[in-house]
Amino acid sequence: MPKPKPTERPIIVPIPSSDTQAEHDRIRKSNDRDQRLEREGKTSPHNRGYDEAADGPPTPKVRHVVDEP
């Protein structure tokens, strides 16, 4: 590809996207619903399992520690 002349400005072309406004609105609505449920202390069915997948299984709770030699 030939280099542009110093006086020429490159043409900037946006990356093509398959997202439509309807798709954007659908995703925004889903995110808003998930955040509302999270604030209420609930897990949305859509996000169930994501935390464990990201953080690993929960650490077991210790009920009693015995100090044995």
C-alpha positions as CSV (number, residue, x, y, z in Angstrom):
1,M,0.0,0.0,0.0
2,P,1.5,3.3,-0.9
3,K,2.2,5.8,1.9
4,P,-0.1,8.9,1.9
5,K,1.5,12.1,1.0
6,P,2.2,14.4,4.0
7,T,-0.6,16.7,2.9
8,E,-3.2,13.9,2.6
9,R,-5.2,12.9,5.6
10,P,-6.0,9.2,6.0
11,I,-9.6,8.2,5.6
12,I,-11.0,6.8,8.9
13,V,-13.6,4.1,8.3
14,P,-15.7,2.9,11.3
15,I,-15.5,-0.8,12.1
16,P,-18.6,-2.5,10.7
17,S,-21.0,-3.7,13.4
18,S,-23.9,-6.1,13.3
19,D,-25.5,-4.5,16.4
20,T,-28.7,-2.6,15.7
21,Q,-30.3,-0.1,17.9
22,A,-32.9,-2.8,18.8
23,E,-30.1,-5.2,19.9
24,H,-28.4,-2.4,21.9
25,D,-31.7,-1.6,23.7
26,R,-32.3,-5.3,24.4
27,I,-28.9,-5.7,26.0
28,R,-29.3,-2.5,28.0
29,K,-32.7,-3.7,29.3
30,S,-31.2,-7.0,30.3
31,N,-28.3,-5.3,32.1
32,D,-30.6,-3.0,33.9
33,R,-32.8,-5.9,35.1
34,D,-29.7,-7.9,36.3
35,Q,-28.4,-4.8,38.2
36,R,-31.8,-4.2,39.8
37,L,-32.0,-7.9,41.0
38,E,-28.4,-7.7,42.3
39,R,-29.2,-4.6,44.4
40,E,-32.1,-6.6,45.8
41,G,-29.7,-9.4,46.8
42,K,-31.1,-11.8,44.1
43,T,-29.3,-13.6,41.3
44,S,-30.8,-13.3,37.9
45,P,-31.3,-16.6,36.0
46,H,-29.1,-15.1,33.3
47,N,-26.2,-14.6,35.6
48,R,-26.5,-17.7,37.8
49,G,-23.2,-19.4,38.0
50,Y,-21.1,-16.5,36.6
51,D,-19.6,-15.5,39.9
52,E,-18.5,-19.1,40.8
53,A,-17.1,-19.5,37.3
54,A,-15.1,-16.3,37.7
55,D,-14.1,-16.5,41.4
56,G,-14.0,-20.3,41.8
57,P,-16.1,-22.3,44.3
58,P,-16.9,-20.7,47.6
59,T,-14.5,-21.3,50.5
60,P,-16.0,-23.8,53.0
61,K,-16.9,-22.3,56.3
62,V,-14.9,-23.6,59.3
63,R,-17.1,-24.7,62.2
64,H,-14.6,-25.9,64.7
65,V,-10.8,-25.9,64.8
66,V,-9.0,-28.5,66.9
67,D,-5.4,-28.0,67.8
68,E,-3.8,-31.4,68.0
69,P,-0.1,-32.1,68.3
